[in-house]
């Protein structure tokens, strides 16, 4: 849109020949003329600057021939030699930053012919960029005096450079327009607001406006929402088709939440009811609180122990009673409030609470090997009786007295805390349940690798573990291999109901090569084996990560005990021996040529390093698969020791260390399990 320049309007009266020229003006034969009639709009200020320049164009060069620094100085007729000209009009002062004046510029080429009056229209266009800082009424209402907004020709805010003039800027202390002419190479304006709220303190907001254009208007609206060219006499006009660019900034939009008679910055107690006053200056659209990992949508639902009362769309009271915390885990908790209003105001507020109840049982609070646990609870006030009760796998509740610890929590020590058990536990204060009931499912105890005997492979001899597996079980097959005998191998004869397809088959035999040999018992054990000539050295014991204390070892077996036909240690029926030993890290090396190294099962209760042990031995045979269990006895003198290694050993010939037994003895073993 074009609008008459408020500063001036110059009306040109055109004529086609010299007879139209006022009789007081004389023209040479090679001259033409321009007649000026100047009228000034009422809006024109007396000190507004207007500069008119006329240039003669010769060989594409412009030569200034006339300059007028005020419209009053421009003659009604301007006589000029015939030729080409350019008229240039400048309205306002060219300042980089100004509150006083806009800057317009225009030019128009024209040609003068002899004895002809030529009309010329110069279209003056706005060169300034308009910046309008608009303070909403809420700014003055809510903030203390002295707020301001600085708009600088820069990419960031630098108060020192602005103060020294190294960065040009305008400072707005009220709603008004300012005018900027961007220097060459500059394309950004940076705005910076500072103010002070009597309660919330200092407020600083700022932002960057990029790709600044001339003749464009940029409006910065600041709102506190707690709630929330004319015709020059050759005709100069100004094109005010200004692009509107609104940069609306709403600052400090947060709603408020205040304690009714208490300070929300202090730690609250779950046993004390609290009322919160919530308000905004716009309708509240979202109100939630999150605690103990649960979000409560207060506007949408009702909750036990919580009462929300609405005064109007912008004002609520929220009552949180002690019963609400029956659903919250005991200990130090934080309620996080999230409140939003329809004007974009947002508040996130944390309120710390001490919540009465049992605390979650952490891994450091219990030890399944020692079967004990330390349950803790936060108790508020000075009760006469504090207990912590527990239930295992949904059974009856048992309670243990709790005592006050140095950290301010109450502690109750539990014994018989078992693996693979679902425990529920709660706080009981003065014989009444208090706080939220919690639960924990303890992990199942660790099992022996390849206890199902499914993984085997053959290298130079048969090995009872998969290729690439870490060895755990071993046999004496390395020794038997010297004389072409395999003492232990996998079998497809498996116990009824097993999920697997393999078992271990242990066969005692006399192994010889070229008439040289010895009796070798079938065996399966945890440990290592090495040859020493024709003798073997078995080192019993493998590292094992005990996550709990096993009560027994179960397995399936079938066996045959033949009549002893090799060796002189014993006579009659062969005897099987199966044992389990849990140690403090001690291993036991048995050298078949040194009887003093032999393990004697009836002396395990006194053997160094043994924490727990069990064994069975006998001469009876089992034609069918039978499940057997060996109970583990734990030594009282080792009660405080944590185990590191385990020994499990099977043989159908218990005198095998003495090279004594029956070549008819054999044993199948499958599905070896530790019971907790």
Buried (B, 14 or more C-beta within 10 A) or exposed (E): EEEBBBBBBBBBBEBEEBEBBEEEBEBEEEBBBBBBEBEBEEEBEEEBBBBBBBBBBEEEEBEEEBEBEEBEEBBBBBBBEBEBBBBBBBBBBBBBBBEEBBBBBBBBEBEBEEBBBBEBBBBBBBBBBBBBBBBBEBBBEBBEEEBBBBBBBBEEBBEEBBEEEEBBBBBBEEBEBBBBBBEEEBEBBBBBBBBEBEEEEEBEBBEEBEEBEBBBBBBBBBBBBBBBBBBBBBBBBBBBEBEEBEBEBBBBBBBBBBBEEBEBEEEBBBBEBBBBBBBBBBEBBBBBBBBBEEEBEBEEEEBEBBBBEEEEBBBBBBBBBBEBBBBBBBBEBEBEBBBBBBBEBEBEBEBEBBBBBBBEBEEEBBBBBBBBBBBBBBBBEEBEEBBBBBBBEEEEEEBBEBEEEEEEBBBBBBEEBBBBBEBBBBBBBEEEBBBBBBEBEBBBBBBBBBBBBBBBEEEEBBBBBEEEBEBBBBBBBBBBBBBEBBBBBBBEEBBEEBEEEBBBBBBBBBBEEEEEBBBBBBBBBBBBBEEEEBBBBBBBBBEBEBBBBBBBBBBBBBBBBBEBBBBEBBEEBBBBBBBBBBBBEBBBBBBBEEEEBEBEBEEBEEBEBBBBBBBBEEEEBBEEBEBBBBEBEBBEEBEEBEBBBBBBBBBBBBBBBBBBBBBBBBBBBBBBBBBB
